[in-house]
């Protein structure tokens, strides 16, 4: 987004950080190249969003913190390295926007956010619940982060909304874990029945004024709009629906974000990376809106 590159940021409202890693993928690899290509397409973002008023970078101090140096060979080392890097970022700055990279690294971010804020609410947009157990020797694959987060007490499961869930799962009971711990699972079919406005009301009611981490797996979007991902699932949300739902974030208390699972190797004309960029820009604006509202109420 033409931001200043600062590898050692201090005092920023939000730091954009790349996480080039796909050692937790289970099907098509390539998400390690996501941050690079998202940045390439993000040069499109400039000026002021329609009907938004001030530009987001007139409201927030934001820098690009570069990429975390992550090993492609060991899941445990990668998770620990990312956690350490993100914890140091949050010690010196208010919030982060992580560009993935596969979804396993959201566990690292949630550990870092928990160290600063305690257990947080979660808004999770994804085709998959990512509450699966370890499989085939992969303790930290990209289908596990929210199961680990619940078990480690990093999140408030009863203040967690998973939205857009659909497709094929390893077992017929794959959603039992999330639902059994109080997570509100909104499948893609249920969302189609509810519509954007009623789903936004559900999100606000479930999360309330708790600090919230927002995680967007790009495969929440139908592959017609976002083909560049490792585990595409037909029947997903449109680009417009996802962006409309994310406008709810400004009514909450966001403390961190990620946009994960962008795999440029399968992208056509860069449309997935363009969408990921727009999602990142929307999240930044909603962060500014939320915290401006908080300052006005103090």
C-alpha positions in Angstrom: 0.0 0.0 0.0 3.0 2.2 -0.6 3.8 2.3 3.2 7.1 3.0 4.7 9.2 -0.1 5.3 10.3 -0.2 8.9 11.8 -3.6 10.1 11.9 -2.4 13.7 8.7 -0.3 14.2 7.9 1.4 17.5 4.8 3.4 18.4 2.7 2.5 15.4 -1.1 2.0 15.4 -0.8 -1.0 13.1 2.2 -2.9 11.6 1.7 -4.9 8.4 3.8 -8.0 8.6 4.3 -10.8 6.0 4.4 -14.5 7.0 5.8 -16.3 4.0 5.2 -19.9 5.1 3.2 -22.9 3.8 4.7 -25.8 5.8 1.3 -26.5 7.3 -0.6 -26.9 4.0 -2.4 -30.2 3.4 -3.2 -29.9 -0.4 -1.8 -27.2 -2.8 1.2 -25.4 -1.5 2.3 -21.9 -2.5 1.0 -19.6 0.3 4.6 -18.8 1.1 4.5 -16.5 -1.9 1.3 -14.7 -0.8 2.8 -11.8 1.1 5.1 -10.9 -1.8 2.3 -10.9 -4.4 -0.2 -9.1 -2.1 2.3 -6.3 -1.7 2.8 -6.2 -5.5 -1.0 -5.7 -6.1 -1.4 -3.4 -3.1 0.1 -0.5 -5.1 -3.5 -0.1 -6.4 -4.6 1.1 -2.9 -4.4 4.9 -2.7 -6.6 7.8 -2.1 -9.8 7.7 0.0 -12.5 5.0 0.0 -15.9 5.9 -1.3 -18.0 7.6 1.4 -15.4 7.0 4.0 -14.3 10.6 4.7 -10.6 10.9 5.7 -8.1 8.5 4.2 -7.1 5.6 6.5 -3.4 6.7 6.6 -4.6 10.2 7.7 -6.2 8.5 10.7 -3.6 5.8 11.6 0.1 5.5 11.8 0.9 2.3 9.8 4.2 0.8 8.4 5.2 -2.3 6.6 7.4 -4.3 9.0 8.6 -6.6 6.2 8.5 -10.4 6.5 9.2 -12.8 9.3 12.1 -15.1 8.5 10.5 -18.5 8.8 11.9 -22.0 8.2 10.1 -24.1 5.6 11.2 -27.3 7.2 9.9 -27.5 10.7 6.4 -26.6 11.9 7.3 -26.3 15.6 10.2 -23.9 14.8 8.1 -21.9 12.4 5.3 -21.5 14.9 7.7 -20.5 17.7 9.6 -18.1 15.5 6.5 -16.3 14.3 5.2 -16.1 17.9 8.4 -14.5 19.1 8.5 -12.0 16.3 4.8 -11.0 16.6 5.1 -10.7 20.4 8.0 -8.3 20.0 5.9 -6.3 17.5 3.0 -6.0 19.9 5.2 -5.0 22.8 6.1 -1.8 20.9 3.0 -1.2 18.7 -0.7 -1.3 19.1 -1.8 -4.0 16.6 -0.8 -6.1 13.6 -2.1 -7.1 10.2 -0.4 -10.3 9.2 -0.4 -11.4 5.5 0.0 -15.1 5.1 1.2 -17.7 4.6 -0.9 -20.6 5.6 -3.4 -20.5 8.5 -1.3 -22.5 11.0 0.5 -19.2 11.8 -2.7 -17.7 13.2 -1.9 -19.7 16.3 1.3 -17.7 16.7 -0.6 -14.4 16.3 -3.2 -15.5 18.9 -0.5 -16.4 21.4 1.1 -13.0 20.9 -2.2 -11.2 21.1 -3.1 -13.2 24.3 0.1 -12.1 25.9 -1.0 -8.5 25.5 -4.8 -8.6 25.9 -5.6 -12.0 27.5 -8.3 -14.2 26.0 -9.9 -12.6 23.0 -13.0 -12.9 20.9 -12.5 -14.1 17.4 -14.2 -13.3 14.1 -13.1 -16.1 11.7 -14.0 -16.0 8.0 -13.1 -19.3 6.3 -14.5 -22.3 4.4 -13.1 -24.5 7.1 -13.4 -24.5 10.9 -9.7 -25.3 11.5 -10.5 -27.0 14.7 -9.2 -30.4 13.6 -6.7 -32.5 15.5 -3.1 -33.3 14.4 -2.9 -35.6 11.4 -0.1 -37.5 9.5 2.5 -36.2 12.0 1.5 -32.6 11.6 0.7 -31.1 15.0 0.5 -27.6 13.6 -1.0 -28.0 10.2 -3.4 -25.3 8.8 -6.5 -27.1 10.0 -5.5 -26.9 13.7 -4.9 -23.3 14.8 -8.3 -22.7 16.5 -8.4 -26.0 18.2 -5.0 -25.2 19.8 -6.2 -21.7 20.6 -9.3 -23.0 22.4 -7.3 -25.7 24.3 -4.6 -23.1 25.3 -7.2 -20.6 26.5 -6.1 -18.0 24.1 -9.7 -17.2 22.9 -13.1 -17.0 24.4 -14.9 -19.7 22.5 -18.3 -18.5 23.4 -17.4 -15.1 21.8 -16.1 -16.7 18.6 -17.9 -16.7 15.3 -16.8 -18.9 12.4 -18.4 -17.7 9.1 -18.6 -19.3 5.7 -17.9 -22.9 6.7 -18.7 -25.4 4.0 -17.2 -28.1 1.7 -15.6 -31.4 2.6 -14.2 -32.4 6.0 -12.0 -35.3 7.2 -14.9 -36.8 9.2 -18.7 -36.3 9.5 -18.2 -34.9 13.1 -15.6 -32.3 12.1 -17.7 -29.4 13.5 -18.5 -31.1 16.8 -15.4 -29.8 18.5 -16.1 -26.1 17.7 -19.8 -26.3 18.4 -19.2 -28.3 21.6 -17.0 -25.5 22.9 -19.6 -22.8 22.3 -18.3 -21.5 19.0 -21.1 -20.0 16.8 -20.6 -21.7 13.4 -22.4 -20.0 10.5 -22.2 -22.2 7.5 -22.2 -20.7 4.0 -25.8 -22.0 3.5 -26.9 -20.4 6.8 -25.3 -17.1 5.8 -27.2 -17.3 2.4 -30.4 -17.6 4.4 -29.6 -14.9 7.0 -28.1 -12.3 4.6 -25.4 -9.7 5.4 -27.3 -7.4 7.7 -28.7 -10.2 10.0 -25.3 -11.9 10.1 -23.7 -8.6 11.1 -26.2 -8.3 13.9 -25.3 -11.9 15.0 -21.6 -11.0 15.0 -22.1 -7.8 17.1 -24.3 -9.7 19.6 -21.9 -12.6 20.0 -18.7 -10.6 20.3 -19.9 -7.4 22.0 -17.3 -5.1 23.4 -14.6 -7.8 24.0 -11.2 -7.3 22.3 -11.5 -9.2 19.0 -9.0 -10.8 16.6 -10.2 -11.0 13.0 -8.9 -13.8 10.8 -9.7 -14.0 7.1 -8.8 -17.2 5.2 -9.2 -16.1 1.6 -10.9 -19.4 0.8 -14.0 -18.1 2.6 -14.6 -16.4 -0.8 -15.9 -18.6 -3.6 -13.1 -19.6 -6.0 -14.9 -17.8 -8.8 -13.7 -14.6 -7.0 -10.6 -16.0 -5.3 -9.1 -19.0 -7.1 -5.6 -18.4 -5.7 -5.7 -20.5 -2.6 -4.6 -24.0 -1.6 -7.9 -25.5 -0.6 -10.7 -24.0 -2.7 -14.3 -24.8 -1.9 -17.1 -23.9 -4.2 -20.3 -22.3 -2.8 -18.6 -19.5 -0.9 -19.2 -15.9 -0.3 -18.8 -13.2 -2.9 -16.1 -10.5 -2.7 -18.8 -7.9 -2.0 -20.3 -10.0 0.8 -17.0 -10.5 2.6 -16.2 -6.8 2.4 -19.7 -5.8 3.6 -19.3 -8.2 6.6 -15.9 -6.8 7.5 -17.5 -3.3 8.0 -18.9 -4.8 11.2 -15.4 -4.8 12.6 -15.6 -1.0 13.1 -18.4 -1.6 15.6 -16.2 -3.9 17.7 -12.9 -3.6 19.5 -10.3 -5.1 17.1 -6.8 -5.7 18.4 -5.3 -7.7 15.5 -5.9 -9.1 12.0 -4.7 -11.6 9.4 -5.4 -12.4 5.8 -4.2 -15.9 5.1 -3.9 -18.7 2.5 -3.3 -16.6 -0.6 -1.5 -18.8 -3.1 -0.5 -16.8 -6.2 0.5 -19.9 -8.1 -3.2 -20.6 -8.7 -4.3 -17.0 -9.1 -5.6 -15.7 -12.4 -4.9 -12.1 -13.4 -4.0 -11.4 -9.7 -7.7 -11.3 -8.7 -7.2 -13.1 -5.4 -4.3 -10.9 -4.4 -6.2 -7.8 -5.4 -9.1 -9.0 -3.1 -6.7 -9.8 -0.3 -5.3 -6.2 -0.6 -8.8 -4.8 -0.4 -9.6 -6.9 2.6 -6.4 -5.6 4.3 -7.4 -2.0 3.5 -10.9 -2.5 4.8 -9.6 -4.0 8.0 -7.2 -1.0 8.5 -10.1 1.4 7.9 -12.3 -0.4 10.4 -9.6 -0.4 13.0 -9.4 3.4 12.6 -13.2 3.7 12.8 -13.3 1.6 15.9 -10.6 3.4 17.8 -11.8 6.8 16.7 -15.2 5.9 18.2 -13.5 4.7 21.4 -11.6 8.0 21.7 -14.9 10.0 21.2 -16.6 8.0 24.0 -13.8 8.6 26.5 
